[in-house]
Amino acid sequence: MTDYITVIGAGFAGVEAAMQIAKRGIKCRLYEMKPVKFSPAHKSENLCELVCSNSFKSSRADSAAGLLKNEMEILGSLTVKCAKETAVPAGGALAVNRDEFSLAVTKAIENEALIELIREEITEIPRSGIVVVAAGPLASDAVSEDIKKLCGERLSFYDAAAPIVEADSIDMEHAFTQSRYDKGGEEDYINCPMNKEEYEAFYSELINAESVILRDFEKGKEIYEGCMPIEVMAKRGENTIRFGPMKPVGLTDPKTGHRPWAVLQLRKENRAGTLYNLVGFQTNLKFPEQKRVFSLIPALKNARYVRYGVMHRNSFLDSPKVLTSYFNMKEHPDIFFAGQITGVEGYMESAASGIIAGINAARRFRGEKEILLPENTMTGALSRYIENAETKNFQPMGAAIGLLPPLEEKIRDKRERYGKICTAALEQMIRYKEENEL
């Protein structure tokens, strides 16, 4: 037995696992292959690099995403702390300046005396000592092959990142600022409306635009529903995206006094408001096609892109067959997995799994029993999902109120019902933490 715990990967799950281990007075060796080697989606040397949206979803206390972040705070989450320190206006959501957030996480890890950050690629998972594999859904080919040896079956899916444009290149004569249903700050979102004729012209070009040719290892795989390219979604029907990412409900165009036929929302990418993300427009279109097709949206006619959308490979385990609710392997209990590779979907969900994997790795290191949070907490529900999902085709799951047990009392009002569920979950989390000295 080594005198330290190994953590592979310094993304959301890896940094949370490492910090939880260090908090318990245990040495941690945290391996990160950047900058020695980069995945197809990563560019920065810093840890916890955001490759898709810069939003961590809703902050409302009565929402699934808000509940999860509140639970994580109770457990001492590093990423939630850094997210709040680097937040940018985003209505009711928690969104961050991606560079500032990544830097804040990196500094926190570098300043923790019990964490040794090692910048090199791990090609084989250690078979001795306690290990947390948080290599991410973009794990290197070498470590992916070793995961195959350990786990056998593995599924793959794809994430798609949305483009980012410069704020001063947005034509505000054809746009307006408003949060949906007037929730949040008035200027948190820029809305790009279209009438029926404009939308139909845009839709026609979108479904006929040329996409990037997938590489050999990407062919024949399923596109994950949670982050589907806008052009793929559009091909399901003319109104699919108009009732999805481009839904106009809750918005009123001040120029017409009416709800638009369709609308693209742009969300701030940085605190200064100089960059905006095309919300829900993850895409695999070729770069010139993105500029051509998206320019048919009147407000983006002359938009300047600082980053075009890209699609990249993601992989996840068939976790119900491989992992326990403690996030360690059924056949190799000293090896834990954490992050999106386990089948939790989303930044904060990945981070939450890292917290639990880190706590349980530390407890196993000390010869203590692993913990499983109560089923009526969001973190506990996600932990159970990765082992007990009742499906032949396991798919990733993000935080959802539907994962939690229903209330005994019947409450018709959805907001009131969710509020009581979330309040009970937080109370239970606080009690559990105190009783188990977490």
C-alpha positions in Angstrom: 0.0 0.0 0.0 1.3 3.4 -1.0 1.3 6.4 1.4 -0.8 8.5 -1.1 -3.8 8.3 -3.3 -3.5 8.6 -7.1 -5.9 10.8 -9.0 -5.8 10.6 -12.8 -7.1 13.7 -14.5 -7.5 17.3 -13.3 -10.9 18.3 -14.7 -14.0 19.0 -12.6 -14.1 15.5 -11.0 -10.3 15.1 -10.5 -9.7 18.4 -8.7 -12.7 17.8 -6.4 -11.5 14.3 -5.6 -8.0 15.5 -4.9 -9.2 18.3 -2.6 -11.4 16.0 -0.6 -8.5 13.6 -0.1 -6.2 16.4 1.0 -8.8 17.8 3.4 -8.6 14.4 5.2 -4.9 14.7 5.7 -3.9 12.2 3.0 -1.3 12.9 0.3 -2.6 13.0 -3.2 -0.7 12.7 -6.5 -2.8 14.4 -9.1 -1.8 13.6 -12.7 -2.8 16.0 -15.6 -1.4 15.3 -19.1 -1.7 19.0 -20.2 0.4 20.7 -21.5 2.5 17.6 -22.4 -0.5 16.4 -24.4 -3.9 18.0 -25.2 -7.2 16.3 -26.1 -8.9 17.4 -29.3 -11.1 19.8 -27.3 -8.7 21.4 -24.9 -6.4 24.3 -25.5 -5.5 25.8 -22.1 -2.8 24.6 -19.7 -5.0 25.4 -16.7 -7.1 22.8 -14.9 -10.9 22.5 -15.2 -11.0 24.0 -18.7 -14.5 24.6 -20.0 -15.0 23.1 -23.5 -18.7 23.6 -23.9 -21.0 26.1 -22.2 -19.7 28.5 -19.6 -23.0 28.0 -17.6 -23.4 25.7 -14.6 -27.2 25.9 -15.0 -29.8 27.3 -12.6 -28.9 28.8 -9.2 -32.5 28.7 -8.0 -32.8 26.9 -4.7 -35.9 25.1 -5.9 -34.3 23.6 -9.0 -32.4 20.4 -9.5 -29.2 22.3 -10.6 -29.5 24.7 -7.8 -30.0 22.0 -5.3 -27.0 20.1 -6.5 -24.7 23.1 -6.2 -26.0 23.8 -2.7 -25.3 20.3 -1.6 -21.8 20.5 -3.1 -21.2 23.7 -1.1 -22.1 21.9 2.1 -19.5 19.3 1.2 -16.9 21.9 0.6 -16.8 22.0 -3.2 -13.8 23.7 -4.8 -15.5 24.3 -8.2 -18.6 25.9 -6.8 -16.5 28.2 -4.7 -14.4 29.2 -7.7 -17.5 29.6 -9.9 -19.0 32.1 -7.5 -15.8 34.0 -7.4 -15.6 34.3 -11.2 -19.3 34.5 -12.0 -20.7 36.7 -14.9 -24.3 37.9 -15.2 -26.6 35.1 -16.6 -30.1 35.7 -15.3 -31.0 32.9 -12.9 -28.0 30.7 -13.9 -24.5 30.5 -12.5 -22.2 31.2 -15.4 -18.5 32.1 -15.2 -15.6 33.8 -17.0 -14.1 30.6 -18.3 -10.4 31.7 -18.1 -10.7 33.2 -14.7 -12.5 30.2 -13.4 -9.9 27.7 -14.7 -7.1 29.9 -13.3 -8.7 30.1 -9.8 -9.1 26.3 -9.7 -5.5 25.8 -10.8 -4.1 28.1 -8.1 -6.2 26.4 -5.4 -4.8 23.0 -6.3 -1.2 24.3 -6.6 -1.5 26.0 -3.2 -2.6 22.8 -1.4 0.4 21.3 0.3 -0.9 17.7 0.3 -1.6 17.7 -3.4 1.3 17.0 -5.8 0.3 18.2 -9.3 2.2 16.1 -11.8 2.1 17.2 -15.5 2.5 14.0 -17.4 0.3 11.5 -19.2 -0.7 8.3 -17.4 -0.9 5.5 -19.9 -1.8 2.7 -17.5 -4.0 2.8 -14.4 -2.0 1.6 -11.3 -3.1 -1.8 -10.0 -1.8 -1.2 -6.5 -2.9 1.5 -4.0 -6.1 3.6 -4.1 -6.7 5.2 -7.4 -9.4 7.7 -8.7 -9.7 7.7 -12.5 -11.1 11.1 -13.5 -9.6 11.1 -16.9 -12.7 12.5 -18.4 -14.8 11.6 -21.5 -11.8 12.7 -23.6 -9.3 10.3 -22.0 -6.2 9.7 -24.0 -6.0 6.7 -26.3 -3.5 4.9 -24.0 -5.5 5.2 -20.8 -8.8 4.5 -22.7 -7.3 1.2 -23.8 -6.4 0.4 -20.2 -10.0 1.3 -19.1 -11.2 -1.2 -21.7 -9.0 -3.9 -20.2 -10.5 -3.1 -16.8 -14.1 -2.6 -17.7 -14.7 -4.5 -20.9 -17.8 -2.8 -22.3 -17.8 0.9 -22.9 -20.2 3.3 -24.7 -19.4 6.5 -26.6 -21.2 9.7 -27.3 -20.4 13.2 -28.7 -20.5 16.7 -27.2 -20.8 19.7 -29.4 -19.6 23.2 -28.4 -21.4 26.4 -29.5 -19.7 29.4 -31.2 -18.7 32.6 -29.5 -19.1 36.0 -31.1 -17.8 39.5 -30.3 -20.4 41.7 -28.6 -19.8 44.8 -30.7 -20.3 42.8 -33.9 -23.9 41.9 -33.0 -26.4 44.1 -34.9 -28.6 45.5 -32.0 -31.0 47.1 -34.5 -32.2 43.5 -35.0 -31.8 42.3 -31.4 -33.0 43.2 -27.9 -31.9 42.5 -24.3 -34.3 40.6 -22.1 -34.3 37.5 -19.8 -37.0 35.0 -20.5 -40.1 35.9 -18.5 -38.1 38.9 -17.2 -36.2 36.7 -14.8 -32.7 37.9 -14.0 -30.9 41.0 -15.2 -32.3 42.9 -18.2 -29.0 42.7 -20.1 -28.0 39.1 -19.2 -29.1 37.9 -22.6 -29.2 39.4 -26.1 -32.1 38.0 -28.1 -31.9 37.7 -31.9 -35.5 37.4 -33.2 -36.7 36.1 -36.5 -40.1 36.4 -38.3 -41.6 33.4 -40.1 -40.0 34.1 -43.4 -36.5 34.7 -42.0 -36.8 31.5 -39.9 -37.8 29.4 -42.9 -34.9 30.7 -45.0 -32.5 30.0 -42.1 -33.9 26.5 -41.4 -33.6 25.5 -45.1 -29.9 26.4 -45.2 -29.2 24.9 -41.8 -30.4 21.4 -42.6 -28.6 21.4 -46.0 -25.3 22.9 -44.7 -22.1 20.9 -44.9 -20.8 19.2 -41.7 -17.3 18.2 -40.7 -16.5 14.7 -41.8 -16.2 12.5 -38.8 -12.9 10.7 -38.1 -12.8 6.9 -38.4 -13.2 6.4 -34.6 -16.2 8.6 -34.6 -18.2 7.0 -37.3 -21.2 4.8 -36.6 -21.7 6.1 -33.1 -24.7 7.7 -31.4 -24.9 11.4 -30.9 -25.8 12.1 -27.2 -29.2 13.7 -26.8 -28.0 16.1 -24.1 -25.7 18.2 -26.3 -27.0 17.5 -29.8 -25.7 19.6 -32.7 -28.3 22.2 -33.8 -28.3 21.0 -37.4 -29.0 17.4 -36.3 -31.8 18.5 -34.1 -33.2 20.6 -36.9 -33.5 17.6 -39.3 -36.0 16.1 -37.0 -38.6 18.6 -38.1 -39.1 22.2 -39.1 -40.4 23.2 -35.7 -38.1 21.1 -33.5 -35.6 23.8 -32.8 -38.4 26.5 -32.7 -39.8 24.6 -29.7 -36.2 23.9 -28.4 -33.2 26.2 -28.4 -35.0 28.8 -30.5 -38.2 28.9 -28.5 -39.6 32.4 -28.3 -41.8 31.9 -25.2 -41.4 34.4 -22.4 -39.9 37.0 -24.7 -41.5 40.1 -26.3 -39.8 42.0 -29.2 -40.1 45.7 -28.2 -40.1 46.7 -31.9 -43.3 44.7 -32.6 -44.8 44.3 -29.2 -45.3 40.6 -29.9 -43.5 37.3 -29.3 -41.1 36.5 -32.2 -41.6 33.5 -34.5 -38.3 32.2 -33.3 -35.3 33.6 -31.3 -31.7 32.8 -30.7 -30.4 33.8 -27.3 -26.9 35.0 -26.7 -25.4 34.7 -23.2 -22.4 36.6 -21.8 -19.1 34.7 -22.0 -17.2 37.1 -19.7 -17.9 39.7 -17.0 -17.0 42.5 -19.3 -19.7 41.5 -21.7 -17.4 41.6 -24.8 -18.1 38.0 -25.8 -21.4 36.2 -26.3 -22.2 32.5 -26.6 -24.9 31.2 -29.0 -27.1 29.4 -26.5 -28.0 25.9 -27.6 -26.2 26.2 -30.9 -23.7 23.4 -30.4 -22.7 22.4 -34.0 -20.6 20.2 -36.2 -20.9 22.4 -39.3 -17.7 23.4 -41.2 -16.5 26.8 -40.1 -17.3 28.7 -43.3 -20.8 27.1 -43.2 -21.3 28.3 -39.6 -20.6 31.9 -40.7 -22.7 31.6 -43.8 -25.8 30.0 -42.2 -25.8 31.8 -38.9 -25.5 35.2 -40.7 -29.0 34.6 -42.0 -30.1 35.5 -38.4 -30.4 39.2 -38.9 -28.6 40.2 -35.6 -25.6 38.0 -36.7 -25.3 39.2 -40.2 -21.9 40.8 -39.6 -20.9 38.8 -36.5 -17.3 38.2 -35.7 -16.5 34.7 -34.3 -13.7 34.3 -31.8 -14.5 30.6 -31.7 -16.5 28.4 -34.0 -18.5 25.5 -32.8 -16.8 22.1 -32.7 -17.9 18.5 -32.0 -15.7 16.1 -30.1 -15.6 12.6 -28.8 -16.8 11.6 -25.4 -16.9 8.2 -23.8 -18.7 6.8 -20.7 -18.8 3.5 -18.9 -21.7 1.1 -18.8 -21.6 2.0 -15.1 -24.4 -0.2 -13.7 -22.4 -3.2 -14.8 -19.0 -1.8 -13.7 -19.4 0.5 -10.7 -20.9 0.6 -7.3 -22.8 3.6 -5.9 -19.6 4.5 -4.1 -18.0 5.1 -7.5 -15.5 2.2 -7.1 -15.3 -0.8 -9.4 -17.2 -4.0 -8.4 -14.3 -6.2 -9.5 -11.5 -3.9 -8.4 -12.7 -2.0 -5.4 -9.5 0.0 -4.9 -10.1 1.7 -8.3 -12.6 4.5 -8.3 -14.0 6.4 -11.3 -15.4 9.9 -11.2 -16.7 12.5 -13.7 -18.6 12.3 -16.9 -17.0 8.9 -17.8 -19.2 7.4 -15.0 -22.5 8.5 -16.7 -23.2 11.7 -14.8 -23.9 14.5 -17.3 -22.8 18.1 -16.8 -20.0 20.1 -15.2 -21.4 20.2 -11.7 -22.6 16.6 -11.8 -19.1 15.5 -12.7 -17.7 17.6 -9.9 -20.1 16.2 -7.4 -19.1 12.6 -8.4 -15.5 13.7 -7.8 -16.4 14.8 -4.3 -18.0 11.5 -3.5 -15.3 9.4 -5.1 -12.6 11.5 -3.3 -14.4 11.1 0.1 -14.8 7.3 -0.4 -11.3 6.8 -1.7 -10.0 8.5 1.5 -12.2 6.4 3.7 -11.1 3.2 2.0 -7.5 4.3 2.4 -8.1 4.6 6.1 -10.0 1.3 6.3 -13.3 3.0 6.9 -16.7 2.1 5.3 -17.6 4.1 2.2 -20.5 6.5 2.4 -23.7 6.7 0.3 -25.6 10.0 0.7 -29.3 9.8 1.4 -31.5 9.0 -1.6 -33.5 12.2 -1.2 -30.4 14.3 -1.8 -29.4 15.0 -5.4 -25.9 13.8 -5.0 -27.2 10.6 -3.4 -29.7 10.1 -6.2 -27.0 10.5 -8.9 -24.7 8.1 -7.0 -27.5 5.5 -7.0 -28.3 6.1 -10.7 -24.9 5.1 -11.9 -25.3 1.7 -10.3 -29.0 1.1 -10.5 -30.2 2.6 -13.7 -32.9 0.3 -15.0 -32.1 0.3 -18.7 -30.6 -2.0 -21.2 -28.9 1.0 -22.9 -27.4 3.0 -20.1 -27.3 6.8 -20.9 -25.8 9.7 -18.9 -28.0 11.5 -16.5 -27.9 15.1 -15.1 -29.4 16.5 -12.0 -33.2 16.1 -12.2 -35.9 16.4 -9.5 -37.4 13.2 -11.0 -34.5 11.3 -9.5 -35.6 12.1 -6.0 -38.4 10.2 -4.0 -41.7 12.0 -4.2 -43.1 13.8 -1.2 -45.7 12.0 0.9 -48.0 15.0 0.7 -49.6 15.9 -2.6 -48.7 19.4 -3.8 -50.1 20.5 -7.1 -48.1 23.7 -7.5 -44.8 22.6 -9.2 -42.7 25.4 -7.7 -44.0 24.8 -4.2 -43.5 21.1 -4.6 -39.9 21.4 -5.8 -39.2 23.9 -3.1 -40.2 21.5 -0.4 -38.3 18.7 -2.0 -35.1 20.8 -2.2 -35.5 22.1 1.3 -35.8 18.6 2.7 -32.8 17.5 0.7 -30.6 20.2 2.1 -31.7 19.6 5.7 -31.0 15.9 5.2 -27.5 16.6 3.7 -26.6 18.9 6.7 -27.7 16.2 9.2 -25.9 13.4 7.3 -22.7 15.5 7.1 -22.7 16.2 10.8 -23.6 12.6 11.8 -20.8 11.1 9.6 -18.3 13.8 10.3 -17.8 14.6 6.6 
